[in-house]
Amino acid sequence: MAVGAAGRPLLELEDVSLGFGGIRALQHVTCQVHRGEMFSIIGPNGAGKTSMLNIISGIYRPTHGQIRVLGQDCTRVGPQALARLGIARTFQNVALFKGMSVLDTLLVGRHLAMRCGFLAAGFRSPRWRREEAAHRKAVERLVEFLEIGAIIDRAADTLPYGLRKRVELGRALAMEPQLLLLDEPMSGMSAEEKADMVRFVLEANRTLGTTVILIEHDMGVVMDISQRVVVLDHGEKIAEGSPEAIRSNAAVIRAYLGEGD
């Protein structure tokens, strides 16, 4: 969806603040994310970027302000309920289950879509078998999408770092989210691994229709793939706009370089 197009924003943050004792992690942040956007959050270390993702995903609850998903007030909603609304997330530090295969890791991402209860699963009822087959087909499509067919039987936590990040992306995409939150998905990667991750994120946005909110320190990547960028500094929003506008914004230059024009 183009910025400014008709229709309600997918996500709205209105005057959101977050505090921990005397520390102000976020201060009166307001922004909107529209369906289908590639939206990035940038800022110096300690600017409040991950705190903002933690609020959107329900890990933290704001001390002030309101969060809405498709107009629904989600300010006090927890992570599991937000996941059911279609919000998925990856983390800066890869967190994969030890010893679990890549295939089973991706299937974990399908659990919210499963409708059969434990009793049906225990008896392997016809309904359960149909649902299991449908989820495996969805995962097979994802395996092909991410080009990881050769490693589906390997333990995910033993893979090289770049592949572990790709599997974590796959686990999030397996939820078929309408909003995907990515916290530094390319950190610590080689140039080749980073290029692959950029390609998969863009394809998820363009072909799967997934709205993406990205935190990433690589400004080249941010400026190349984002439609809009929000800049935080000491918990405050200091700029918002297109990559071109952000590049020349004096407040952004000061925040990063400590100097004006």
C-alpha positions as CSV (number, residue, x, y, z in Angstrom):
1,M,0.0,0.0,0.0
2,A,1.4,3.4,-0.9
3,V,2.0,5.9,1.7
4,G,-1.0,8.2,2.0
5,A,-3.3,5.7,0.2
6,A,-6.9,5.3,1.4
7,G,-7.6,3.0,4.2
8,R,-6.7,2.7,7.9
9,P,-3.0,2.2,8.8
10,L,-2.0,-1.3,9.8
11,L,-0.1,0.0,12.9
12,E,-0.5,3.3,14.8
13,L,1.7,4.5,17.7
14,E,0.2,7.6,19.3
15,D,2.2,9.7,21.8
16,V,4.0,6.5,23.1
17,S,6.4,6.7,26.0
18,L,8.3,4.0,27.9
19,G,10.1,4.5,31.1
20,F,12.1,2.2,33.4
21,G,12.5,4.0,36.7
22,G,14.3,7.2,35.9
23,I,15.3,6.0,32.4
24,R,13.2,7.3,29.5
25,A,13.5,4.7,26.7
26,L,10.9,6.3,24.5
27,Q,9.4,9.8,24.7
28,H,6.1,10.7,23.0
29,V,6.7,8.8,19.8
30,T,3.9,9.0,17.1
31,C,4.0,7.2,13.8
32,Q,2.0,5.1,11.4
33,V,2.8,2.0,9.3
34,H,0.7,1.2,6.3
35,R,-0.1,-2.2,4.9
36,G,2.6,-3.4,2.5
37,E,5.2,-0.9,3.6
38,M,8.9,-1.5,4.0
39,F,9.4,0.7,7.1
40,S,12.7,1.2,9.0
41,I,13.7,2.5,12.4
42,I,17.2,3.9,12.8
43,G,19.2,5.8,15.3
44,P,22.4,5.8,17.3
45,N,23.1,3.1,19.9
46,G,20.7,3.5,22.8
47,A,18.2,5.5,20.8
48,G,15.2,3.3,21.7
49,K,14.9,1.2,18.5
50,T,14.6,-2.2,20.2
51,S,12.4,-0.7,22.9
52,M,10.0,0.4,20.1
53,L,9.9,-3.1,18.7
54,N,9.3,-4.5,22.2
55,I,6.3,-2.3,22.6
56,I,4.9,-3.2,19.2
57,S,5.3,-6.9,19.9
58,G,3.8,-6.7,23.4
59,I,7.0,-7.5,25.3
60,Y,6.8,-4.1,27.0
61,R,3.7,-2.0,27.7
62,P,4.0,1.7,27.3
63,T,3.8,4.0,30.3
64,H,1.9,6.5,28.2
65,G,0.2,6.6,24.8
66,Q,-1.7,4.1,22.6
67,I,-0.9,1.4,20.1
68,R,-3.5,0.4,17.5
69,V,-3.5,-2.5,15.0
70,L,-6.0,-1.9,12.2
71,G,-7.8,0.5,14.6
72,Q,-8.0,-2.0,17.5
73,D,-6.5,-0.7,20.7
74,C,-3.6,-3.1,21.5
75,T,-1.8,-1.0,24.1
76,R,-2.2,-3.6,26.9
77,V,-2.2,-6.7,24.7
78,G,0.5,-9.4,25.3
79,P,2.8,-11.1,22.8
80,Q,0.7,-14.2,22.2
81,A,-2.5,-12.2,21.4
82,L,-0.5,-9.9,19.1
83,A,0.9,-12.9,17.4
84,R,-2.6,-14.1,16.8
85,L,-3.4,-10.7,15.2
86,G,-0.6,-11.4,12.7
87,I,2.5,-9.8,14.2
88,A,5.7,-11.9,14.0
89,R,9.2,-11.1,15.1
90,T,12.9,-12.0,14.9
91,F,15.5,-11.0,17.4
92,Q,19.0,-9.5,17.3
93,N,20.4,-12.6,19.0
94,V,19.4,-15.8,17.2
95,A,17.2,-18.0,19.5
96,L,16.7,-21.5,18.0
97,F,15.7,-24.6,19.9
98,K,18.7,-26.8,20.6
99,G,18.8,-30.0,18.6
100,M,15.6,-29.2,16.7
101,S,15.7,-29.8,12.9
102,V,15.2,-27.0,10.5
103,L,11.9,-28.6,9.3
104,D,10.5,-28.9,12.9
105,T,11.7,-25.3,13.6
106,L,9.6,-24.0,10.7
107,L,6.7,-26.1,11.8
108,V,6.8,-24.5,15.3
109,G,6.0,-21.2,13.4
110,R,2.8,-22.8,12.2
111,H,1.4,-23.7,15.7
112,L,-0.8,-20.6,15.9
113,A,-2.6,-21.6,12.8
114,M,-3.3,-25.1,14.1
115,R,-7.0,-25.7,15.1
116,C,-7.0,-29.3,16.2
117,G,-6.6,-29.9,20.0
118,F,-4.4,-32.3,21.8
119,L,-7.0,-35.1,21.8
120,A,-7.3,-35.0,18.0
121,A,-3.5,-34.9,17.7
122,G,-3.1,-37.8,20.1
123,F,-5.5,-40.0,18.2
124,R,-4.3,-38.7,14.8
125,S,-7.8,-38.1,13.7
126,P,-8.6,-37.6,10.0
127,R,-9.1,-33.9,10.7
128,W,-5.7,-33.7,12.4
129,R,-4.0,-35.5,9.5
130,R,-5.6,-33.1,7.0
131,E,-4.4,-30.1,9.0
132,E,-0.9,-31.6,9.5
133,A,-0.6,-32.2,5.7
134,A,-1.7,-28.6,5.0
135,H,0.8,-27.2,7.4
136,R,3.6,-29.3,5.9
137,K,2.7,-28.0,2.5
138,A,3.0,-24.5,3.7
139,V,6.4,-25.2,5.2
140,E,7.5,-26.9,2.0
141,R,6.7,-23.7,0.1
142,L,8.6,-21.7,2.6
143,V,11.6,-24.0,2.3
144,E,11.6,-23.5,-1.4
145,F,11.2,-19.7,-1.0
146,L,14.2,-19.5,1.4
147,E,16.3,-22.0,-0.6
148,I,17.0,-24.2,2.4
149,G,15.9,-27.6,1.0
150,A,19.4,-29.1,1.5
151,I,19.4,-28.5,5.3
152,I,15.9,-29.3,6.5
153,D,17.0,-32.3,8.4
154,R,19.9,-30.7,10.1
155,A,19.8,-29.3,13.7
156,A,19.1,-25.6,13.2
157,D,21.3,-24.5,16.1
158,T,24.4,-26.1,14.5
159,L,24.2,-24.3,11.2
160,P,26.5,-21.4,10.2
161,Y,25.4,-18.1,11.5
162,G,23.9,-16.8,8.2
163,L,21.8,-19.9,7.7
164,R,20.6,-19.7,11.4
165,K,19.4,-16.2,10.7
166,R,17.6,-17.4,7.6
167,V,15.9,-20.2,9.5
168,E,14.8,-17.7,12.2
169,L,13.3,-15.6,9.4
170,G,11.6,-18.7,8.1
171,R,10.1,-19.5,11.5
172,A,8.6,-16.0,11.6
173,L,7.3,-16.1,8.1
174,A,5.7,-19.5,8.8
175,M,3.2,-17.6,10.9
176,E,2.1,-15.9,7.7
177,P,2.2,-12.6,9.5
178,Q,0.7,-9.4,8.2
179,L,3.4,-7.4,10.1
180,L,7.0,-8.7,10.4
181,L,9.4,-7.1,12.9
182,L,13.0,-7.6,12.1
183,D,15.6,-6.6,14.8
184,E,19.0,-6.3,13.0
185,P,18.5,-9.4,10.8
186,M,21.8,-8.7,8.9
187,S,24.1,-8.1,11.9
188,G,27.3,-10.1,11.9
189,M,26.8,-11.4,8.3
190,S,29.2,-11.5,5.5
191,A,28.5,-9.4,2.4
192,E,27.1,-12.5,0.5
193,E,24.9,-13.5,3.5
194,K,23.6,-10.0,3.8
195,A,22.7,-9.8,0.1
196,D,20.8,-13.0,0.5
197,M,18.9,-11.8,3.5
198,V,18.0,-8.5,1.8
199,R,16.7,-10.5,-1.2
200,F,14.5,-12.7,1.1
201,V,13.1,-9.8,3.1
202,L,12.3,-7.8,-0.1
203,E,10.6,-10.9,-1.6
204,A,8.5,-11.4,1.5
205,N,7.4,-7.8,1.3
206,R,6.7,-7.8,-2.5
207,T,5.5,-11.3,-3.3
208,L,4.0,-12.4,0.1
209,G,2.6,-8.9,0.9
210,T,4.2,-8.9,4.3
211,T,4.5,-5.4,5.9
212,V,8.0,-5.1,7.4
213,I,9.4,-2.9,10.2
214,L,13.2,-3.2,10.1
215,I,15.9,-2.1,12.6
216,E,19.3,-2.3,10.9
217,H,22.6,-0.5,11.4
218,D,23.7,-0.9,7.8
219,M,22.6,2.4,6.4
220,G,23.3,1.3,2.8
221,V,20.7,-1.4,3.2
222,V,18.2,0.8,5.0
223,M,18.4,3.5,2.4
224,D,18.2,1.0,-0.5
225,I,15.1,-0.9,0.6
226,S,13.0,1.3,2.8
227,Q,10.0,3.3,1.7
228,R,9.9,5.4,4.9
229,V,12.3,5.8,7.8
230,V,11.8,7.0,11.4
231,V,14.9,8.2,13.2
232,L,15.1,8.0,17.0
233,D,17.6,9.7,19.3
234,H,17.6,9.4,23.1
235,G,14.1,7.9,22.8
236,E,12.6,10.8,20.8
237,K,11.6,10.8,17.2
238,I,13.7,13.4,15.5
239,A,12.8,12.7,11.9
240,E,10.5,10.7,9.6
241,G,10.4,10.5,5.8
242,S,11.7,9.0,2.7
243,P,15.3,7.8,2.6
244,E,16.2,10.8,0.4
245,A,14.8,13.2,3.0
246,I,16.5,11.4,5.9
247,R,19.9,11.6,4.3
248,S,19.9,15.4,4.2
249,N,18.1,16.0,7.5
250,A,20.3,18.2,9.8
251,A,18.9,16.7,13.0
252,V,19.8,13.2,11.8
253,I,23.3,14.3,10.8
254,R,23.9,15.8,14.2
255,A,22.6,12.7,16.0
256,Y,25.0,10.4,14.1
257,L,28.0,12.7,13.6
258,G,27.6,15.2,16.4
259,E,27.7,18.2,14.0
260,G,25.3,20.2,12.0
261,D,25.6,21.6,8.4
